[in-house]
Amino acid sequence: MRLARLFDSLRSKQGLSVAQWVLIFAAAFAVSIPFSDPGHRVDEVRWRLCPADTALCDTPWLLGGDANAGYNSGTLQFDVRMSDIDHPSTYLSVSPSYHDYIKAEFYSAADELIGVTVRGDKQIGEVVSAYDIEQTTLQVPDTATRVLLSIRSAGGLRGSISLSSVDELQSSLVRNIAIRVSIIVFIVLSGVLGLAYGVVRRDKMLLLFGAYQISWTLFLLSLSNLLPVSGLISPALNHHLVGFGAIFCSVVGGWLHLAMLRYVAPGHAILKFVAVMPWLLLGAAVLYILGWHRPALTMNVVLVTVTALTVAVAIGRARASKGLAGLFLERTRFFYVLLLAIVVITTISGVGIGKQFSLTYLHSVLVAVVFGVILLYRSALEQTAAERAARRSDVIKQRKTLLEQRLADQNTLTALLTHEIKTPLATLLLMTRNQPDAAKYRSQLKRIQRVVDQVAASGESEEAHLRNVERVALSDLVETVVGQLELTDEQITRLYYSLRGRTVVTTHRFGLSTVLSNLLDNAFKYGADDSKVCLRCWRRDGRVFIRVRNTVPSSVKFSDPTDWFNKYWRDTHSSDRHGMGLGLWLVKNIARQEGYRVMAKRVGQQVVMTVELV
């Protein structure tokens, strides 16, 4: 039980759990452990960081064949002691290959200076050999037992020392070329495919991924030294392609991370901060072009580290939203944050923390694989969602067609039934005209006729908006509707009608007559027996208004006016009145179709219904 509680406490309420965070940074640290092999010919290697003027250096020596001083204006020195006295065709290699200045002083066993080699684009014309694949290779004199190496660089001041024979060097060269070229080809292909797939799918993130891989290609080609070794460009130009290529990679990568964060966590608070980073990195590129190489490269590595760490925390802690983006975040979060953690740990070596500077190619492969897989997975998710949406749309269309067909059948049946009922009703009305208690019979028959008319109107109103419109004079329409209602003499005396202005409208006669008929019928049906029913029509500001006002009995308690327009709704006090609760529902339905505006309110015991026509 205690272990279970402890495990639950380690789990995060949102995003990655504590255990996953530990696993991510442990894996990133393991990948970033520095490694070097100074060679079996090396007896001892020491290093120290000196001022630019090495003649005044009294810094103590430290053991190790790898050193990292970050972006430093000083001089990095290595003291290499060789164990073999007789070592013909031995080569000393210094990686990486983008140092500004390398000076090698060779000493004999008697500690006498027997030779000096200087390489660097700022001191002398640079010479590139076939062995300088991602390293600078210097041949060691046969009698030398010690090499004092001095290195300066506008980029990262770092170095890794190794000694090897010509056979070992050639074997390493073949292996390095095969590995480097294979990785570069892989990066190029991933970039081209990303761009092509992004264009086809119109996917911004895939386009950014393709551009990111192309920028990696530029950086790796310059870093590998393949272009100057093959004679395609000068060593000086390649030297600057390394620095500018690194910054250019960071700029495109910043846009890609920003696009990813906007997709999975569009409302995250850190988004505005991350959005500034690509522009700052672009500023670093401008600084490099203007000649401030060291500040630009330092700014680049700091911003890359901050961006990767910020995005890692934001993605790791982001709450997954509902929908496709949330599903994508939950399923790819761990691998994306792992990639960002590796970027953080390997990149901070640029400021002199740690000694890892040999994982650039591994870094590029990880970026290509992880980014490529998660973006392709996102594309697959979106394609699957689009296919499901298309299938749902087809199903909805089929169901809509079926419902429309059933509604048409129902309307047809309603029309047939009402037609069949109207004919015998008309006959009964004629037959009962001269019968005793004719008024009583005719009243009940009229009640049936009104119900039939309402049912017929409820079906016809669905298609009323498809009929041709015509110019309708309200004065004529009111007269026709009042005549159809067959009001009693007593009801006619209670009807007060006023018309003001030119009240001619262009509309569907059927719909408007149904609205007017139902409003008047309700006013008489539910009003007090001795109350007035006021019908008023007028024009104002280019619009025509119809208002029906009546007074209900004082015993009636009003309900909410919004309920009056519900289908089949009838108030409790109207249970003794004939009707089906369709009258006002028809008014609302026709008004929606015709573009009318219907308003209902109560003023004391009065009910006021107003229709605003177009």
C-alpha positions in Angstrom: 0.0 0.0 0.0 2.8 2.4 0.9 4.6 1.6 -2.4 1.4 2.3 -4.3 1.0 5.6 -2.6 4.6 6.5 -3.3 4.2 5.6 -7.0 1.0 7.7 -7.2 2.7 10.6 -5.7 5.4 10.4 -8.4 2.8 10.6 -11.1 2.1 14.0 -12.6 -1.5 15.3 -12.7 -0.8 16.4 -16.2 1.9 15.7 -18.8 4.9 13.5 -18.0 5.3 11.8 -14.7 8.3 12.4 -12.5 9.5 8.9 -13.4 9.4 9.7 -17.1 11.3 13.0 -16.5 14.0 11.1 -14.7 14.2 8.5 -17.4 14.4 11.2 -20.1 17.3 13.0 -18.6 19.1 9.8 -17.6 18.9 8.7 -21.2 20.0 12.1 -22.5 23.0 12.2 -20.1 24.0 8.6 -21.1 24.0 9.6 -24.7 26.1 12.6 -24.0 28.9 10.9 -22.0 32.2 12.0 -23.7 34.5 9.4 -25.2 37.9 9.6 -26.8 40.7 7.2 -27.6 44.1 9.0 -27.7 45.6 5.9 -29.2 48.0 3.2 -27.9 51.0 5.4 -28.9 50.1 8.1 -26.3 51.8 7.8 -23.0 50.3 10.9 -21.4 48.1 13.9 -22.5 47.7 17.0 -20.5 45.8 20.2 -21.2 45.4 23.8 -19.9 43.7 27.0 -20.8 46.0 29.9 -21.3 45.6 33.6 -22.1 45.9 34.7 -25.8 49.6 35.4 -25.1 50.8 31.9 -24.3 54.2 33.2 -23.3 52.7 34.4 -20.0 50.8 31.2 -19.3 51.4 29.7 -15.8 48.1 27.7 -15.6 48.5 24.2 -14.1 48.2 21.2 -16.4 45.2 18.9 -16.2 45.1 15.3 -17.4 43.0 14.3 -20.4 42.9 14.1 -24.2 39.6 16.1 -24.4 39.1 19.7 -23.4 36.3 22.2 -23.8 36.7 25.9 -22.9 33.5 27.1 -24.6 33.5 30.4 -26.6 36.8 31.7 -25.2 39.4 34.1 -26.6 42.2 32.3 -24.9 44.5 29.5 -26.1 44.0 25.9 -25.4 47.2 23.9 -25.0 47.8 20.2 -25.1 51.0 18.5 -24.0 51.2 15.1 -25.7 53.9 12.6 -24.5 54.5 9.6 -26.9 55.4 6.2 -25.5 57.2 4.9 -28.7 60.6 6.3 -29.5 60.7 5.0 -33.0 57.3 5.7 -34.6 57.7 6.3 -38.4 54.6 7.7 -40.2 52.7 8.7 -37.1 50.0 11.3 -37.3 48.6 13.6 -34.7 44.9 14.4 -35.2 42.9 17.2 -33.6 39.2 17.4 -33.9 37.0 19.2 -34.7 38.4 20.8 -37.8 37.1 24.4 -37.6 39.8 25.9 -35.4 41.2 29.3 -36.4 44.7 28.5 -35.4 46.7 25.4 -34.6 50.4 25.5 -33.8 52.3 22.2 -33.1 55.8 22.3 -31.6 57.6 18.9 -31.8 60.3 18.1 -29.3 62.9 15.3 -29.1 63.6 13.0 -26.2 66.2 15.6 -25.1 63.4 18.2 -25.0 64.9 20.0 -28.0 62.6 21.7 -30.5 62.9 19.8 -33.8 60.0 21.3 -35.8 57.0 23.6 -35.9 53.8 23.3 -37.9 51.2 26.1 -38.1 47.7 25.7 -39.6 45.1 28.5 -39.7 43.3 30.8 -42.1 44.2 33.9 -40.1 48.0 33.2 -39.9 49.0 31.5 -43.1 47.3 30.1 -46.2 45.5 27.0 -45.0 46.5 23.6 -46.3 44.0 20.8 -46.4 45.1 17.1 -46.7 43.1 14.1 -47.7 43.2 13.0 -44.0 41.4 16.2 -42.7 37.9 14.6 -42.6 36.3 16.3 -39.6 39.8 16.8 -38.1 43.1 18.5 -38.6 45.9 16.0 -39.2 49.6 16.7 -38.6 52.5 14.4 -39.4 54.8 13.8 -36.4 58.6 13.8 -37.0 60.1 10.4 -36.5 62.3 11.5 -33.6 59.7 13.5 -31.7 58.6 12.2 -28.3 56.6 15.2 -27.3 54.1 17.6 -29.0 53.1 20.9 -27.5 49.8 22.0 -29.3 48.3 25.5 -29.1 44.7 26.1 -30.4 42.6 29.2 -30.8 39.1 29.5 -32.2 36.3 32.1 -32.7 33.9 29.2 -32.3 34.0 26.7 -29.5 37.5 26.4 -28.1 37.7 22.7 -27.8 39.9 19.8 -28.9 40.2 16.0 -28.8 43.7 14.6 -29.4 44.6 11.2 -30.9 47.8 9.6 -32.4 47.7 6.9 -35.1 49.8 5.2 -37.7 49.2 5.8 -41.4 47.4 2.4 -41.7 45.2 3.3 -38.7 44.5 6.7 -40.1 43.6 5.4 -43.5 41.3 2.8 -42.0 39.7 5.5 -39.8 39.4 7.8 -42.8 37.5 5.2 -44.9 35.2 4.4 -42.0 34.5 8.1 -41.2 33.8 8.9 -44.8 31.3 6.0 -45.1 29.5 7.0 -41.9 29.5 10.7 -42.6 28.4 10.4 -46.2 25.7 7.9 -45.3 24.3 10.2 -42.6 24.4 13.2 -44.9 22.6 11.3 -47.6 20.0 10.2 -45.0 19.5 13.8 -43.8 19.2 15.1 -47.4 16.6 12.5 -48.3 14.6 13.2 -45.1 14.7 16.9 -46.0 13.6 16.5 -49.6 10.8 14.1 -48.6 9.7 16.4 -45.8 9.5 19.4 -48.3 7.7 17.3 -50.9 5.2 15.8 -48.5 4.7 19.2 -46.9 3.9 20.8 -50.3 1.5 17.9 -51.2 -0.3 18.0 -47.8 0.1 21.8 -47.5 1.5 21.1 -44.0 3.5 24.0 -42.5 5.3 21.8 -40.0 6.4 19.3 -42.6 7.7 22.1 -44.7 9.6 23.5 -41.7 11.0 20.0 -41.0 12.2 19.7 -44.6 13.9 23.1 -44.3 15.4 22.1 -41.0 16.9 19.0 -42.5 18.3 20.9 -45.5 19.9 23.4 -43.0 21.4 20.4 -41.2 22.9 19.2 -44.5 24.7 22.5 -45.0 26.0 22.4 -41.4 27.2 18.8 -41.6 28.9 19.2 -45.0 30.9 22.1 -43.6 31.6 20.4 -40.3 32.8 17.2 -42.1 35.4 19.2 -44.1 34.4 17.1 -47.2 34.0 20.2 -49.4 37.5 21.7 -49.0 39.1 18.2 -49.0 37.5 17.5 -52.4 38.5 21.0 -53.6 34.9 22.3 -54.1 35.3 25.4 -51.9 38.2 27.1 -50.1 39.1 26.2 -46.5 38.3 29.8 -45.4 34.8 29.7 -46.8 34.2 26.3 -45.2 35.4 27.6 -41.9 32.7 30.2 -41.9 30.1 27.8 -43.2 30.5 25.9 -40.0 29.6 28.9 -37.8 26.9 30.3 -40.0 25.4 26.8 -40.7 25.1 26.2 -37.0 23.2 29.5 -36.5 21.0 28.9 -39.6 20.1 25.4 -38.2 19.1 27.0 -35.0 16.9 29.6 -36.7 14.9 27.1 -38.7 14.8 24.7 -35.7 13.3 27.6 -33.6 10.5 28.1 -36.0 9.8 24.3 -36.1 9.7 24.1 -32.3 7.4 27.1 -32.2 5.0 25.6 -34.8 4.9 22.3 -32.8 4.1 24.1 -29.6 1.4 26.1 -31.2 -0.2 23.0 -32.5 -0.2 20.9 -29.4 -0.6 23.7 -26.8 -2.0 26.8 -28.5 -3.0 28.5 -25.3 0.2 27.8 -23.3 1.6 30.7 -21.3 5.1 30.1 -22.5 4.2 30.5 -26.2 4.9 34.2 -26.4 8.4 33.7 -24.9 9.2 30.9 -27.4 7.9 33.0 -30.3 10.7 35.6 -29.6 13.5 33.0 -29.8 13.7 32.5 -33.6 14.0 36.3 -34.1 16.8 36.5 -31.6 18.5 33.6 -33.4 18.1 35.5 -36.6 19.8 38.4 -34.9 22.7 36.2 -34.1 23.0 35.3 -37.8 23.1 39.0 -38.6 25.9 39.5 -36.0 27.9 36.7 -37.6 27.6 38.2 -41.1 28.7 41.6 -39.7 31.9 40.0 -38.4 31.1 39.5 -34.6 31.7 35.8 -34.9 32.3 34.9 -31.3 29.4 36.9 -29.8 27.1 35.5 -32.5 28.1 31.9 -31.8 27.9 32.3 -28.1 24.5 33.9 -28.4 23.4 31.0 -30.7 24.3 28.2 -28.3 22.8 30.0 -25.3 19.5 30.6 -27.2 19.3 27.1 -28.5 19.8 25.7 -25.0 17.2 28.0 -23.5 14.7 27.3 -26.4 15.1 23.5 -26.2 14.8 23.5 -22.4 11.8 25.9 -22.4 9.9 23.9 -25.1 10.8 20.6 -23.3 9.2 21.9 -20.0 6.2 23.3 -21.9 5.5 20.1 -23.9 6.2 17.9 -20.9 3.8 19.8 -18.6 1.2 20.8 -21.2 -2.4 19.6 -20.5 -3.6 17.5 -23.5 -6.7 19.1 -25.0 -9.5 17.1 -26.5 -9.3 16.2 -30.2 -6.6 15.3 -32.6 -3.9 17.7 -31.2 -4.4 16.3 -27.7 -4.1 12.7 -28.9 -1.0 13.6 -30.8 0.6 15.2 -27.8 -0.1 12.3 -25.5 1.3 9.7 -27.8 4.5 11.6 -28.9 5.2 13.7 -25.8 7.8 11.4 -24.3 10.0 11.0 -27.5 9.8 14.7 -28.3 10.9 15.7 -24.8 13.7 13.1 -24.9 15.0 14.7 -28.1 14.8 18.1 -26.5 16.6 16.9 -23.4 19.4 15.5 -25.6 19.6 18.8 -27.4 19.9 20.6 -24.1 22.6 18.4 -22.6 24.7 18.2 -25.8 24.3 21.9 -26.6 25.4 23.3 -23.3 28.8 21.9 -24.0 29.2 24.8 -26.3 29.6 27.2 -23.4 32.3 25.0 -21.9 30.2 22.7 -19.7 31.2 19.1 -20.2 33.5 17.7 -22.9 31.1 16.3 -25.4 31.6 17.7 -28.9 31.6 14.5 -31.0 27.9 13.8 -31.2 26.8 16.2 -33.9 26.1 13.5 -36.4 24.2 11.4 -33.8 22.3 14.5 -32.9 21.3 15.1 -36.5 20.1 11.5 -37.0 18.1 11.7 -33.8 16.5 14.9 -34.9 15.6 13.4 -38.3 14.2 10.1 -36.9 12.3 11.5 -34.0 10.9 14.6 -35.7 10.2 12.7 -38.9 8.4 9.9 -37.1 6.2 12.2 -34.9 5.3 14.5 -37.8 4.5 11.5 -40.1 2.4 10.1 -37.2 0.6 13.5 -36.9 0.0 13.4 -40.7 -1.4 9.9 -40.4 -3.7 10.9 -37.6 -5.0 13.8 -39.5 -5.5 11.7 -42.6 -7.4 9.1 -40.5 -9.5 11.8 -38.9 -10.3 13.3 -42.4 -11.3 9.8 -43.7 -13.5 9.2 -40.6 -15.1 12.7 -41.0 -15.8 12.0 -44.7 -17.4 8.7 -43.8 -19.5 10.4 -41.1 -20.5 13.1 -43.6 -21.6 10.4 -46.0 -23.6 8.7 -43.3 -25.2 12.0 -42.3 -26.1 12.8 -45.9 -27.6 9.3 -46.3 -29.6 9.8 -43.1 -30.7 13.3 -44.2 -31.9 12.0 -47.5 -33.8 9.2 -45.8 -35.4 11.6 -43.3 -36.3 14.1 -46.1 -37.9 11.2 -48.0 -39.8 10.1 -44.9 -40.9 13.7 -44.2 -42.1 14.0 -47.8 -44.0 10.8 -47.5 -45.5 12.0 -44.2 -46.5 15.3 -45.7 -48.1 13.5 -48.6 -50.0 11.2 -46.3 -51.1 14.2 -44.2 -52.3 16.0 -47.3 -54.2 13.0 -48.5 -55.9 12.5 -45.1 -56.9 16.1 -44.7 -58.2 16.2 -48.2 -60.3 13.1 -47.6 -61.6 14.5 -44.3 -62.5 17.9 -45.7 -64.8 16.6 -48.3 -67.2 14.8 -45.9 -66.9 17.7 -43.5 -68.2 20.1 -46.1 -71.1 17.7 -46.9 -72.0 17.5 -43.2 -72.0 21.2 -42.9 -74.5 21.5 -45.7 -76.6 18.6 -44.4 -76.9 20.2 -40.9 -77.8 23.7 -42.1 -81.6 23.1 -41.7 -81.4 20.6 -38.9 -82.6 21.4 -35.3 -79.8 22.7 -33.2 -77.9 23.4 -36.4 -75.6 26.0 -34.6 -74.5 23.3 -32.1 -73.7 20.8 -34.8 -72.0 23.4 -37.0 -69.9 24.5 -34.0 -68.5 21.0 -33.5 -68.0 20.5 -37.2 -66.1 23.8 -37.4 -63.9 22.7 -34.6 -63.0 19.6 -36.5 -62.4 21.6 -39.6 -60.0 24.0 -37.7 -58.0 21.1 -36.4 -57.7 19.6 -39.9 -56.7 23.0 -41.3 -53.9 23.3 -38.6 -52.6 19.8 -39.3 -52.5 20.6 -43.0 -50.8 23.9 -42.4 -48.1 22.3 -40.3 -47.1 20.2 -43.2 -47.5 22.8 -45.9 -45.5 25.4 -43.9 -42.3 23.3 -44.4 -42.6 24.0 -48.1 -44.1 27.4 -48.1 -40.9 29.2 -48.5 -40.4 27.5 -51.9 -43.5 29.0 -53.4 -43.6 32.2 -55.5 -44.0 35.4 -53.6 -46.6 38.1 -54.5 -47.7 41.5 -53.5 -50.2 41.3 -50.7 -52.4 44.2 -49.4 -53.0 43.7 -45.7 -56.4 45.3 -45.9 -57.6 42.7 -48.3 -55.9 39.9 -46.5 -57.5 40.9 -43.1 -60.9 40.9 -44.7 -60.3 37.4 -46.2 -58.9 35.9 -42.9 -61.8 37.3 -40.8 -64.3 35.9 -43.2 -62.6 32.5 -43.1 -62.7 32.5 -39.2 -66.6 32.7 -39.4 -66.7 34.9 -36.3 -70.0 35.3 -34.5 -71.8 38.7 -34.5 -70.8 39.1 -30.8 -67.1 38.4 -31.7 -67.2 40.8 -34.6 -68.4 43.6 -32.3 -65.4 43.0 -30.1 -62.9 43.2 -33.0 -61.3 46.7 -33.4 -59.2 47.1 -36.6 -57.0 49.9 -37.6 -54.7 50.4 -40.6 -52.3 53.2 -41.2 -50.1 53.9 -44.1 -49.4 52.0 -47.3 -49.4 48.4 -46.0 -48.6 46.4 -49.1 -45.9 43.7 -48.7 -44.2 41.2 -51.0 -44.4 37.8 -49.4 -46.1 34.4 -49.5 -49.8 34.9 -49.2 -50.3 31.4 -47.6 -47.8 32.0 -44.9 -48.9 35.5 -43.9 -52.6 34.5 -43.9 -51.8 31.5 -41.6 -49.9 33.8 -39.2 -52.8 36.3 -39.1 -55.5 33.6 -38.8 -53.8 31.9 -35.9 -53.1 35.1 -34.0 -56.7 36.2 -34.3 -58.1 32.8 -33.5 -55.9 32.6 -30.3 -57.0 36.1 -29.3 -60.7 35.2 -29.4 -60.3 31.7 -28.1 -58.3 32.5 -24.9 -59.4 36.1 -24.3 -62.1 37.2 -21.8 -65.6 36.9 -23.1 -66.2 40.7 -23.0 -62.7 41.9 -23.9 -61.7 43.7 -27.0 -59.5 42.1 -29.6 -57.4 44.9 -31.3 -55.8 44.3 -34.7 -53.5 47.1 -35.9 -51.4 47.3 -39.1 -49.0 50.1 -39.9 -45.8 51.0 -41.7 -42.7 52.6 -40.1 -39.2 53.1 -41.4 -39.9 50.9 -44.4 -41.2 48.0 -42.4 -44.7 46.8 -41.9 -46.0 45.7 -38.5 -49.0 43.7 -37.4 -50.1 43.7 -33.8 -52.8 41.7 -32.1 -53.8 42.6 -28.5 -56.4 40.8 -26.3 -57.2 40.6 -22.6 -57.3 37.3 -20.8 -59.5 36.5 -17.7 -58.2 37.8 -14.4 -58.0 34.2 -13.1 -55.3 33.3 -15.6 -51.8 33.3 -14.3 -49.3 34.0 -17.0 -46.5 31.6 -18.0 -43.2 32.4 -19.7 -43.9 33.9 -23.2 -41.1 31.8 -24.7 -43.1 28.7 -23.9 -46.1 29.9 -26.0 -44.4 29.0 -29.3 -43.4 25.4 -28.4 -45.1 22.7 -30.5 -48.1 21.1 -28.8 -47.7 23.4 -25.7 -50.9 24.4 -24.0 -51.2 26.3 -20.7 -53.1 24.8 -17.8 -56.0 27.3 -18.0 -56.7 26.4 -21.6 -57.4 22.7 -21.1 -61.1 23.3 -21.6 -60.6 25.0 -24.9 -60.4 23.1 -28.2 -57.0 23.0 -30.0 -53.8 21.1 -30.4 -51.2 23.7 -29.4 -50.0 24.1 -33.0 -51.2 27.7 -33.7 -48.3 29.8 -32.3 -45.8 27.1 -33.2 -46.9 27.5 -36.8 -46.6 31.3 -36.4 -43.0 30.9 -35.3 -42.1 28.3 -37.9 -43.5 30.4 -40.8 -41.9 33.6 -39.4 -38.5 31.8 -39.5 -38.9 30.7 -43.0 -40.3 34.0 -44.3 -37.8 36.2 -42.4 -40.5 37.8 -40.1 -39.8 38.8 -36.6 -42.4 37.7 -33.9 -42.5 39.3 -30.5 -44.8 38.4 -27.6 -45.2 40.1 -24.3 -47.7 40.6 -21.5 -48.9 44.0 -20.1 -51.0 43.4 -17.0 -53.7 41.0 -18.2 -53.1 41.8 -21.8 -51.3 39.7 -24.3 -49.6 41.6 -27.1 -48.4 39.7 -30.3 -46.4 41.7 -32.8 -45.1 40.6 -36.2 -42.5 42.7 -38.0 -42.5 42.0 -41.8 -39.7 42.7 -44.2 
